[in-house]
Amino acid sequence: MAQRIWLNELRASAVRRGGGLFPVEDIEIADNCPDAETNYFVREVLLSVYALPEAQRASVMLVYVEGFSYAEAAEILEVPIGTIMSRLAAARKTVGSRLVSESKGAG
């Protein structure tokens, strides 16, 4: 979503400068679609994150998904910053071990 907002702002500023219209043939559009393997890996990571205990899941979502700092996440969740750091470390360990065990089981 942030990428779309940024691209819309770039387009709007280009139009304001008079450079917003280009022939379609002159524009190279990058294929940003992830391949099937990337989609599968992202799905596995998200399923592992969703399986975390609520406190760890909330910390992961605030810091890694929403982009809040540790201090901001601690303020939002009304816990000390050390608690956020501890929850994130535990979450990384849990998700990592789940992914490793799943890859061994699949291989």
C-alpha positions in Angstrom: 0.0 0.0 0.0 2.8 2.4 0.8 4.4 1.6 -2.5 1.2 2.5 -4.3 0.9 5.8 -2.4 4.5 6.6 -3.3 3.9 5.8 -7.0 0.8 7.9 -7.1 2.7 10.8 -5.6 5.4 10.4 -8.2 2.8 10.4 -11.0 1.1 13.4 -9.6 4.3 15.4 -9.3 5.3 14.4 -12.9 1.9 15.7 -14.2 2.3 18.9 -12.3 5.7 19.4 -14.0 4.2 18.6 -17.3 6.0 15.2 -17.8 3.1 12.9 -16.9 2.1 11.6 -20.3 4.3 9.1 -22.2 3.5 6.7 -25.0 2.9 3.2 -23.7 5.5 1.8 -26.1 8.2 4.0 -24.5 7.6 2.8 -20.9 9.3 -0.3 -19.5 7.1 -1.8 -16.8 9.0 -4.1 -14.5 7.4 -7.4 -13.6 7.2 -7.2 -9.8 5.1 -10.3 -9.3 6.9 -12.8 -7.1 7.3 -16.3 -8.4 5.4 -19.2 -6.9 8.3 -20.3 -4.6 8.3 -16.8 -3.0 4.6 -16.9 -2.6 4.8 -20.3 -0.9 7.6 -19.1 1.4 5.7 -16.0 2.4 2.6 -18.1 3.1 4.6 -20.4 5.4 6.1 -17.5 7.3 2.7 -15.8 7.8 1.1 -19.1 9.0 4.0 -19.4 11.5 3.5 -15.8 12.7 -0.2 -16.3 13.0 0.4 -19.4 15.2 2.5 -17.4 17.7 1.0 -16.5 21.1 -1.0 -13.2 21.0 1.7 -11.1 22.7 4.4 -12.2 20.4 2.2 -11.9 17.3 1.2 -8.3 18.3 4.8 -7.4 18.8 5.8 -8.9 15.4 3.0 -7.1 13.6 3.7 -3.7 15.1 7.5 -3.8 14.6 8.1 -5.8 11.4 4.8 -5.3 9.5 3.7 -1.8 10.6 7.2 -0.4 11.0 7.0 0.9 14.5 10.1 1.3 16.6 10.6 -0.9 19.6 9.9 2.1 21.8 6.7 2.9 19.9 5.5 -0.7 20.1 6.2 -0.8 23.8 4.1 2.4 24.3 1.2 1.0 22.2 1.2 -2.3 24.0 1.9 -0.6 27.4 4.9 -2.8 28.2 8.6 -2.1 28.8 10.8 -1.9 25.7 12.7 -5.0 27.0 9.5 -7.0 26.9 9.1 -6.1 23.2 12.7 -7.1 22.5 12.2 -10.4 24.4 8.9 -11.2 22.6 10.5 -10.5 19.2 13.5 -12.7 19.9 11.2 -15.5 21.0 9.1 -15.0 17.9 12.1 -15.1 15.6 13.3 -18.3 17.3 9.9 -20.0 17.1 9.2 -19.0 13.4 12.7 -20.0 12.4 12.6 -23.4 14.0 9.2 -24.1 12.5 10.4 -23.2 9.0 13.5 -25.3 9.5 11.5 -28.3 10.7 9.0 -27.9 7.8 11.8 -27.8 5.2 13.4 -30.9 6.7 10.0 -32.7 6.6 9.4 -31.6 3.0 12.9 -32.6 1.8 
